Amino acid sequence: MSSIKAPRGVRDILPGESWKWEHVFSVTRKVAGDFDYREVHLPVFEHTELFSRGVGETTDVVEKEMYTFEDRSGRSLTLRPELSASMVRSYLENRMDKQHQPAKLWSAGPMFRYERPQKGRYRQFWQIDFEAIGSQDPLLDVESIELSLELFRRLGLSNLEVLVNSVGCPACRPVHRKALQDFLRPRLKELCESCRGRFDRNPLRILDCKNPTCQALTEDAPSTISCLCDECAVHFDAVRKGLAMIGASFEVDNRLVRGLDYYTKTAYEVLSGELGAQNAVCGGGRYDNLAESIGGPHTPGMGFAAGAERIVLTMEEQGCSFGEPPRCDIFVVHADDSSLEAAVSALYDIRRAGIAADMDYTGRTLRARFKTAGASGAAFACVLGPEEIASGKVTLKDLRSGEQQAVERAKLVDFLKTAL
């Protein structure tokens, strides 16, 4: 055993689990195509200011969680903690505004945050991310929410529910900020240390605190909805009407603010599971000012992100199907050294026909090779020995029933295509 182990907070996704991830990504890719979203692949590190300016200096992500380093030129770079800022940067840099709007994009890959590792939460974690950039139509918010719901429906998750809120815009958010600070000021000493630190810098984040005392103290805090300007109020009303039109079950949650500064207007989460034991499987919202915060023109956008670890874990808890795991269909067995060349030739003919096949590479005995064939999960063992080679045939052994039959070597591939 190696003395070097994986760093704390990261893990290996081994073959016994990776096929489940592939199922999730395969379903995601199909849903993306059905909603006309196109896949992009983005760098795993960006200039630090993309996140410090885009995500927000006072967010936990920027203050506590980013993996930031200097490259050899002294430039500050950061492993991406999320994808929305990178998506918008790519949109601006590649002049996607010159194409059909909105640009509907999706991506999947590893993110990096320095957090306390726990079940379903890692320092390197995978996200699935959908973004629609270039339109402020509230029906785009509805589409984003419905896309996430459809993804989870097809994955088999149960009891899906949407929590939705509006966090306002730069015009009306200061009104809510003042009302919230006025409400909290007499209670400031009772808040946790983190929330006391947020009071001046980012009081809205106090509503997102998971400390039970802070939650109780903010139970009757002024809601963002009560402070919305006319534009935000009209937009939020249109989103709710749109969700009702498509029959989506949703609930307005005044405490839902999300953890990143770039959100404007719509913010939402999707929950899945039995009442009282629901898991948040994705979160998202609108970010109409993100492009401006990183030096671009005003460019509205809407999107969501879902953690692959959380999705797989929730599917396992709910007994969802991941389809059939991959398996080897044919295991080629050579009887002796003189049959090895013929066995290798048959192996690659089978593979080139698109049939999964394998053979033993350990140089063990014939009996051990048959044992390996049985343990492989293959449907058939394809046996070649001196007798088979002399007759121009192979022996196919059904590893489930034990029955054997001779098949002409020249017709082997055609036979297997029919038999499997």
Disulfide bonds with the S-S distance in Angstrom:
none
